[in-house]
Amino acid sequence: MISIETLEGKIVSIARRYARNAEEVQDFAQLGRIAVWNINEKRENVPESYYVQSIKYAMFGELKKSKAQKRIPLESLSSLDAPFEEGEDGSLYDVLGEEDTKFEDIDTIKVFHDLLRKKFGKFYVRGKRGILSQRNSEKVANKIIQTSIEEVARIPKKDVPVKANSRFFRNLGLHVLLANFYQDSAMNAVQAVYPDEFQPWEFNRSPLGYWSGDNGAQNGINAIKWFCKKRNIKKLADCRGVTRRAFREDGLGGLLSMQFRSSPFLALRTQFSELKPKDCNTRPKGYWDSEENQKTELISFLIEHQRQDISGLTPEATYDLGLKKFVNSSALISFGLSCLLNHNYSGQIYELFHHHFPKQILPWTLTSRWTDNPKEIAGKAVRWLFDKYLQIPQDEINSYASYKLFAQVGFGGYLSNPRLFNGSVFKFVDNAYPGVFSQSDFSRYRKIKRHPLRK
């Protein structure tokens, strides 16, 4: 058994091949994590190659599904049939997994199934293939979830996000139902029954990757906006005295730590752009002279542009944020960092960011910085692209390498430079992997695989 954590790097790299843009990387990665989880639930001693193929299959299946979505009626159950073999007879008890589950309270589960019979009838409980064979099966699943919350456990509405958790549904034998209808998520199940009533951060645990990447940054801003509304924070004066504890009490402690370096000031600044450290009682002596505070200002700049603190990210995850789209002199000056940029770093944006984020910022993360030893840097860039970012096996590189790919990752100018590679994809790749490929491997008639970073 190989854990999701062990395969995380492989999952994300494969997701980058299927995602149309950086924003979709985390969506595809989540599909890969679910695929790994399903394997570990059902199989033992599976080789890594099996995991990799399953991850690819899950992501490719999502692509096919999205293309066919326009042709499938909204009430279609095609996606629900996938976990079952054709022709298999089943019942609601099979779907709920009653025989395989250890219950903590036998009386509770008996009451639960008695309620199901009373509310939905024997037809639903013992019908062929359970509720999946019935019309409006998703509505039936929602009703079962609602019954378990309101009539079995009688959980007060305000306590539902915390008490109606995965363990609660597992004890009722609903874990397989969650897997088939709600992506194995108690939060998804609760939100399906009570749409727009609870925010993701009100649950015991936010969804995996919820605070990460481009979508994670926007989720964080939405959460801070919700926090300010709930706490009646409407003006600068209201920010004074807001503590970390307040964020933790509202389920946002993880967000504060991941995106705002545990700083209420950085978090609140997403809603009040004119907010200064002194407005939050957090400005220490010598604030503006400290390198640490310079870094804080850069993080504030990233947050202003709906990105996160990149300190703990890998170079690959940092690249996914698309910093080169907005990190430029005019944006930094508009944010009030003119003095920092020009006096401390002679106007060199790369030097400024690389100084404070040396592990995250590569010469090609921002506007390309290849003035010194351009061929050497080009070789490192190409090897990084295939070995680390996309993790393409070396014998497949010639099937992916194309002018379009290099142009989209920002390498096009150096590829086309007549003094360097003169537009030759072969020379560009050969510079990174000398002697590995021949000119014939890059024939114009070769089959180019589906473009990893298509727009």
C-alpha positions in Angstrom: 0.0 0.0 0.0 1.4 3.4 -1.0 0.0 6.4 0.8 -1.5 9.5 -0.8 1.2 11.6 0.8 4.0 9.5 -0.8 2.3 9.9 -4.2 1.4 13.5 -3.9 4.2 14.8 -6.1 3.4 12.3 -8.8 -0.3 13.2 -8.6 0.2 16.9 -9.0 2.7 16.5 -11.9 0.2 14.3 -13.8 -2.6 16.8 -13.0 -0.5 19.5 -14.7 -0.5 17.4 -17.9 -4.3 17.3 -18.0 -5.3 20.7 -16.6 -6.1 23.4 -19.2 -4.5 26.0 -16.9 -2.9 26.4 -13.5 -6.3 27.0 -11.9 -7.5 23.4 -12.8 -4.4 21.7 -11.4 -5.8 21.2 -7.9 -9.1 19.9 -9.3 -7.4 17.2 -11.3 -5.0 16.5 -8.4 -8.0 15.8 -6.1 -9.3 13.2 -8.6 -5.9 11.5 -8.4 -5.9 11.5 -4.6 -9.4 9.9 -4.6 -8.2 7.2 -7.1 -5.3 6.4 -4.7 -7.7 6.3 -1.7 -10.0 3.9 -3.6 -7.1 1.5 -4.4 -5.9 1.5 -0.8 -9.4 0.7 0.4 -9.8 -2.3 -1.9 -6.4 -3.7 -2.7 -3.1 -4.6 -1.1 0.4 -5.0 -2.5 -0.3 -2.9 -5.6 2.8 -1.7 -7.6 3.3 2.0 -8.1 2.7 1.6 -11.9 -0.9 0.5 -11.1 -1.5 3.7 -9.0 -0.1 5.9 -11.8 -2.3 4.3 -14.5 -5.4 4.7 -12.2 -4.5 8.3 -11.5 -4.3 9.0 -15.3 -7.5 7.1 -15.9 -9.4 9.1 -13.3 -8.2 12.4 -14.8 -8.8 11.3 -18.4 -12.2 10.1 -17.4 -13.0 13.6 -16.1 -12.0 15.1 -19.4 -14.3 12.7 -21.3 -17.1 13.4 -18.9 -16.7 17.2 -19.3 -16.8 16.9 -23.1 -19.9 14.7 -23.0 -21.7 16.8 -20.4 -23.6 18.8 -23.0 -25.0 15.6 -24.4 -26.0 14.0 -21.1 -29.4 14.9 -19.6 -29.2 16.6 -16.3 -31.0 13.7 -14.6 -28.5 11.1 -16.0 -27.1 8.6 -13.6 -24.1 7.6 -15.7 -21.7 8.9 -13.1 -23.4 7.0 -10.3 -23.2 3.7 -12.1 -19.4 3.7 -12.2 -18.7 1.9 -8.9 -20.9 -1.1 -9.8 -20.5 -3.9 -12.3 -23.1 -4.2 -15.0 -25.8 -6.7 -14.2 -25.0 -6.8 -10.5 -27.9 -7.2 -8.1 -27.9 -5.1 -5.1 -30.0 -3.4 -2.5 -29.8 -0.3 -0.3 -28.1 -2.4 2.3 -25.4 -3.2 -0.2 -25.0 0.5 -1.0 -24.9 1.4 2.7 -22.4 -1.4 3.4 -24.2 -2.8 6.4 -22.5 -6.1 6.4 -19.0 -4.7 6.3 -19.4 -2.0 8.9 -18.9 -2.2 12.7 -21.5 0.0 14.4 -21.1 1.5 17.8 -24.8 1.5 18.5 -26.9 -1.4 17.1 -30.1 0.2 18.3 -29.3 3.4 16.4 -28.8 1.6 13.1 -32.0 -0.5 13.6 -34.0 2.7 14.3 -32.3 4.2 11.2 -33.3 1.4 8.9 -36.8 1.3 10.4 -37.1 4.9 9.5 -36.0 4.3 5.9 -38.6 1.6 5.5 -41.3 3.9 6.8 -40.2 6.9 4.8 -39.2 5.3 1.5 -40.9 1.9 1.5 -39.5 -1.6 1.0 -39.1 -0.9 -2.7 -36.3 1.5 -2.1 -34.6 -0.7 0.6 -34.6 -3.9 -1.4 -34.9 -2.7 -5.0 -32.4 -4.0 -7.6 -29.1 -2.2 -7.2 -30.5 -0.2 -4.4 -31.4 3.5 -4.8 -29.1 3.8 -7.8 -31.8 2.1 -9.9 -34.5 4.5 -8.9 -35.5 7.8 -10.4 -34.1 10.9 -8.7 -31.6 8.8 -6.8 -29.6 11.8 -5.8 -32.7 13.3 -4.1 -33.3 10.0 -2.3 -29.7 10.0 -1.1 -30.1 13.5 0.2 -33.3 12.5 2.0 -31.4 9.6 3.7 -28.7 12.0 4.8 -31.3 14.4 6.1 -33.2 11.6 7.9 -30.0 10.5 9.7 -29.3 14.1 10.9 -32.7 15.3 11.8 -34.7 12.2 12.8 -32.1 9.7 14.0 -29.5 11.9 15.7 -31.6 15.0 16.0 -28.6 17.3 15.7 -29.4 21.0 16.2 -28.9 22.9 12.9 -26.1 25.0 14.3 -24.1 21.9 15.3 -24.5 20.0 12.0 -21.1 21.0 10.4 -19.2 19.7 13.4 -21.3 16.7 14.5 -22.4 15.3 11.1 -18.9 14.3 10.3 -17.4 11.2 8.5 -17.4 9.2 11.7 -21.1 9.9 12.3 -22.1 8.7 8.8 -19.7 5.7 9.1 -21.4 4.6 12.3 -24.7 4.6 10.5 -23.3 2.5 7.7 -23.4 5.4 5.2 -19.8 5.5 4.3 -20.4 3.8 0.9 -23.2 6.1 0.2 -20.9 9.0 0.8 -18.3 7.5 -1.6 -20.9 7.0 -4.4 -22.8 10.3 -4.2 -20.7 12.8 -2.3 -17.0 12.1 -3.3 -16.5 10.4 0.1 -17.1 13.8 1.8 -19.4 14.4 4.8 -19.1 18.1 4.0 -20.4 17.5 0.5 -23.3 15.5 1.9 -24.3 18.2 4.4 -24.0 20.9 1.8 -26.2 19.0 -0.6 -28.9 18.7 2.0 -28.5 22.3 3.3 -27.3 24.3 0.3 -25.8 27.7 1.0 -26.3 27.4 4.8 -22.8 26.4 5.9 -19.3 27.5 4.7 -16.6 24.9 4.2 -14.5 26.3 7.0 -17.3 25.8 9.5 -16.7 22.0 9.3 -14.2 20.1 11.3 -11.8 20.0 8.4 -11.7 22.0 5.2 -11.5 20.1 2.0 -8.0 18.9 0.9 -6.3 21.7 -1.0 -9.1 24.2 -0.3 -6.6 26.9 0.7 -4.1 26.1 -2.0 -3.3 27.6 -5.4 -5.3 30.2 -7.3 -8.6 28.9 -6.2 -7.3 28.6 -2.6 -6.4 32.3 -2.6 -9.8 33.3 -3.7 -11.4 30.9 -1.1 -9.3 32.6 1.5 -10.4 36.1 0.5 -14.1 34.9 0.5 -13.6 33.5 4.0 -12.0 36.7 5.3 -15.0 38.7 3.8 -17.4 36.3 5.6 -15.3 36.7 8.9 -15.5 40.5 8.7 -19.3 40.4 8.1 -19.9 38.0 11.0 -17.7 40.0 13.3 -19.2 43.4 12.1 -15.8 44.6 11.0 -16.7 47.5 8.6 -14.0 50.1 9.0 -10.3 50.5 9.9 -11.1 51.2 13.5 -12.9 47.8 13.8 -9.6 46.0 12.9 -7.9 47.1 16.1 -7.6 44.3 18.5 -8.7 41.5 16.2 -6.7 38.4 17.4 -5.7 35.0 16.1 -8.0 33.5 18.5 -11.0 35.2 16.8 -10.0 33.5 13.5 -9.6 30.1 15.2 -13.0 30.4 16.9 -14.6 30.8 13.5 -12.8 27.9 11.9 -10.2 30.0 10.1 -7.1 29.2 12.1 -5.7 27.0 9.4 -6.3 29.6 6.7 -4.6 32.3 8.9 -1.6 30.0 9.3 -1.3 28.8 5.6 -2.0 32.0 3.7 -1.3 34.9 6.1 1.6 33.7 8.3 -0.7 33.7 11.3 -1.0 37.5 10.9 -4.5 39.1 11.4 -3.0 42.2 9.7 -2.3 40.4 6.5 -5.7 38.7 6.5 -7.6 41.9 7.2 -5.7 43.8 4.5 -7.4 41.7 1.9 -10.6 43.7 2.8 -9.0 47.0 3.8 -6.2 47.9 1.3 -5.3 51.0 3.2 -4.8 49.1 6.5 -1.4 49.6 8.1 0.3 47.5 10.7 -0.2 50.2 13.3 -3.9 50.0 12.8 -3.8 46.4 14.2 -1.5 47.2 17.1 1.1 45.0 15.5 3.8 47.4 14.3 7.0 46.7 16.2 9.9 49.2 16.5 12.0 49.3 13.4 9.3 47.6 11.3 10.3 49.1 8.0 14.0 48.5 8.5 13.7 44.8 9.0 14.2 42.2 6.2 11.5 40.2 7.8 9.1 43.1 7.4 10.2 43.6 3.8 9.1 40.0 3.3 5.8 40.7 5.0 5.2 43.6 2.5 5.9 41.3 -0.4 3.5 38.7 1.0 0.9 41.6 1.4 1.5 42.4 -2.3 0.9 38.7 -3.3 -2.3 38.6 -1.2 -3.4 41.9 -2.8 -3.3 40.0 -6.1 -5.2 37.1 -4.8 -2.2 34.8 -4.2 -0.8 33.3 -1.0 2.4 33.4 1.0 4.8 31.3 -1.1 7.4 30.7 1.7 6.5 27.0 2.1 5.7 26.2 -1.5 7.9 24.2 -3.9 9.2 26.0 -7.0 6.6 24.0 -9.0 3.7 25.0 -6.9 4.9 28.6 -7.0 5.1 28.5 -10.8 1.4 27.3 -10.8 0.4 30.6 -9.2 1.3 32.5 -12.4 3.3 35.3 -10.7 4.7 36.6 -14.0 1.2 37.7 -14.9 1.3 40.6 -12.4 4.7 40.9 -10.8 6.1 43.9 -12.6 7.6 47.4 -11.7 4.4 49.3 -12.1 2.4 46.9 -9.9 5.1 47.0 -7.1 5.3 50.8 -7.3 1.5 51.1 -7.2 1.6 49.0 -4.0 4.0 51.4 -2.4 7.2 49.3 -2.8 9.1 51.8 -5.0 11.7 52.5 -2.4 12.2 48.9 -1.5 12.6 47.9 -5.2 14.8 50.7 -6.4 17.0 51.6 -3.4 17.5 48.1 -2.0 17.6 46.0 -5.2 18.4 48.5 -8.0 15.1 47.9 -9.7 15.7 44.2 -10.2 12.5 42.4 -9.5 14.0 38.9 -9.7 16.7 39.9 -7.2 14.0 41.3 -4.8 11.9 38.1 -4.8 14.7 35.6 -5.0 16.4 37.2 -2.0 13.3 36.7 0.2 12.1 33.4 -1.5 15.3 31.7 -2.6 13.7 28.2 -2.7 10.6 29.3 -4.6 11.8 31.7 -7.2 13.6 30.3 -10.2 15.1 32.3 -13.1 12.0 31.6 -15.1 9.3 32.0 -12.4 9.0 35.7 -13.1 10.1 37.6 -16.2 12.9 35.4 -17.4 16.3 36.1 -15.9 18.8 34.5 -18.2 21.3 37.2 -18.8 24.1 35.2 -17.2 25.1 31.9 -18.9 21.9 31.7 -21.0 22.6 28.2 -22.4 23.3 26.8 -18.9 20.1 28.4 -17.5 18.2 27.1 -20.6 19.4 23.6 -19.9 18.3 23.8 -16.3 14.9 25.2 -17.3 14.2 22.5 -19.8 15.3 19.7 -17.3 13.1 21.3 -14.6 10.1 21.4 -17.0 10.2 17.8 -17.9 11.9 16.2 -14.8 10.2 18.0 -12.0 7.2 20.1 -13.2 5.6 17.7 -15.6 7.6 14.6 -14.7 7.6 13.3 -18.2 9.6 10.0 -18.6 12.8 10.8 -20.6 11.9 8.4 -23.4 8.6 10.4 -24.0 10.1 13.9 -23.9 10.3 14.2 -27.7 6.5 13.4 -27.9 5.7 16.4 -25.7 8.4 18.9 -26.6 7.1 21.6 -29.0 7.5 25.2 -29.7 4.0 25.9 -28.4 4.8 24.2 -25.1 8.1 26.2 -24.6 6.4 29.5 -25.6 3.6 29.0 -23.0 6.0 28.4 -20.2 8.0 31.5 -21.1 10.9 29.9 -22.9 10.0 30.9 -26.4 12.2 34.0 -26.6 15.4 32.0 -25.9 14.3 29.1 -28.1 13.9 31.5 -31.0 17.1 33.5 -30.3 19.3 33.1 -33.4 22.5 33.3 -31.3 21.3 30.4 -29.1 18.9 27.9 -30.6 17.4 29.6 -33.7 14.0 28.1 -33.1 15.2 24.5 -33.1 13.3 22.4 -30.6 15.9 19.6 -31.0 18.8 21.9 -30.2 16.9 23.3 -27.2 16.2 19.9 -25.8 19.7 18.5 -26.8 21.2 21.4 -24.8 19.5 20.0 -21.7 19.9 16.3 -22.5 23.1 16.2 -24.6 23.4 13.0 -26.7 20.1 11.5 -25.5 18.1 12.4 -28.6 18.8 12.6 -32.3 17.5 15.1 -34.9 15.1 12.4 -36.3 13.4 12.2 -32.9 12.1 15.6 -33.5 10.8 15.1 -37.0 8.0 17.6 -38.0 5.9 14.5 -38.8 6.2 12.9 -35.3 3.0 12.5 -33.3 2.8 15.2 -30.6 0.9 14.1 -27.5 -2.0 16.1 -26.1 -0.5 19.4 -25.0 0.0 19.4 -21.2 -0.6 23.1 -20.8 -3.3 23.7 -23.4 -5.3 26.9 -23.1 
